[in-house]
Amino acid sequence: MNLNFHPLARLSRFECWFLGLAWLAIVVKCCVVSWAVPHYHMPIAPWVIIGPTLFFAAIVTALWATHRE
């Protein structure tokens, strides 16, 4: 009997690659935002944009990995 309770164990190879590329895009976006805000002297903190991005990306990733049909 083989029990594997890890949520990412049910993902196919394509889904793991897609998830990795999506997170790579999110990290690149966060790096660009953290560079652009001070470079262009915007009157906001970079975490105003980066924080919600990471929060909602983590929620979507957790839901997608654990609640599949």
N, C-alpha and C positions, 0 to 999 in steps of 0.2 A: 504494500500500500504506500503510495507516494503522495504526500500532502505538501503543497507549497502555498503558503498563505501570503507570499509577497505580492502586492498588487501589480507590479510591473512584470511579473512572470507570465501573465496572460497576454501580454502585448506581442504582436508579431514583430518580425524584424523590420518591416516597413514602418510600422507604427512607432517603434523605438527610434528609428532614424528621423522620422517626421518630428517626433517630440524633441529630439536633440537639436534639429535644425531650427525649430520654432524657438527653443530657449536660446540658441545662438543668436537669432535675430533680435530677441528681447535684450540680450546682453549688449549687442552692438548698439541698439537704440539707446540704452541707458548710458553707454559710454559717449555717444554723440551728444546726448542731452547734457551730460555733465561737463562736456567740453564747450558746447554752444552757449549755455546760459551765461557763464562768466565772460566768454569771449565777446559776445555781443551785448554785454552789460544789461541783461534783462533784469527787471526788478522782482524776480521770484527766486526762490531757492530751487536747485535742481531736484531735491527730494519731493517737491510738490508734484512733479511729473513722474519721477522714478518710483516713488513709494507705491502709489496706486497701481502702476504697471506691474510691479513685482507681486503685489498682493493679489490682484485679480488673476494674473498668470498662474500663480501657485494654486489658487482655488480651482481654476479651470483644469489644470493638470491633474490635481487630485481627484476631481469629479470624473474626468475622462478616463483615468487609469483604474478607478475603482467601481464605477457604475456603468458597466457596459452590458449589452444584451448578449 
